Amino acid sequence: MRFNSIKIFVYLEENKLSKAQFCKQCDISVGTLNKLLGGSMNIRVSIVFKVASFTKISSDDLFIGT
């Protein structure tokens, strides 16, 4: 499974947020967000839950089965 970066790009666009603004509100670093968006498989579950909680996107919907 890999992270569904499209959901985050859509969220950023719809909410007119920069990556920096998003990260500040999610309490994650820009580097971590870039890893997520780049498809890194080495992401802590706690990060996914932070993003899911902030965006109100189900953690299940943040992943794409491969």
FENKATA-V716514 format. One record per backbone hydrogen bond with DSSP energy under -1.0 kcal/mol. NH is the residue of the N-H (numbers start at 1). CO is the residue of the C=O. E is the energy in kcal/mol with one decimal. If there is no record, write none. Layout:
BEGIN
nh->NH co->CO e->E
nh->NH co->CO e->E
END
This chain:
BEGIN
nh->2 co->64 e->-2.4
nh->4 co->62 e->-3.2
nh->5 co->3 e->-1.5
nh->9 co->5 e->-2.5
nh->10 co->6 e->-2.7
nh->11 co->7 e->-2.1
nh->12 co->8 e->-2.9
nh->13 co->9 e->-2.3
nh->14 co->10 e->-3.1
nh->15 co->11 e->-2.0
nh->16 co->13 e->-1.0
nh->17 co->12 e->-2.4
nh->22 co->18 e->-2.5
nh->23 co->19 e->-2.7
nh->24 co->20 e->-2.3
nh->25 co->21 e->-2.2
nh->26 co->22 e->-2.1
nh->27 co->23 e->-1.5
nh->28 co->23 e->-2.1
nh->33 co->29 e->-2.1
nh->34 co->30 e->-2.7
nh->35 co->31 e->-1.9
nh->36 co->32 e->-2.3
nh->37 co->33 e->-2.9
nh->38 co->34 e->-1.8
nh->39 co->36 e->-1.3
nh->40 co->35 e->-2.6
nh->48 co->44 e->-1.3
nh->49 co->45 e->-2.3
nh->50 co->46 e->-1.8
nh->51 co->47 e->-2.4
nh->52 co->48 e->-2.8
nh->53 co->49 e->-2.6
nh->54 co->50 e->-2.3
nh->55 co->51 e->-2.7
nh->56 co->52 e->-1.7
nh->63 co->60 e->-1.2
nh->64 co->2 e->-3.2
END
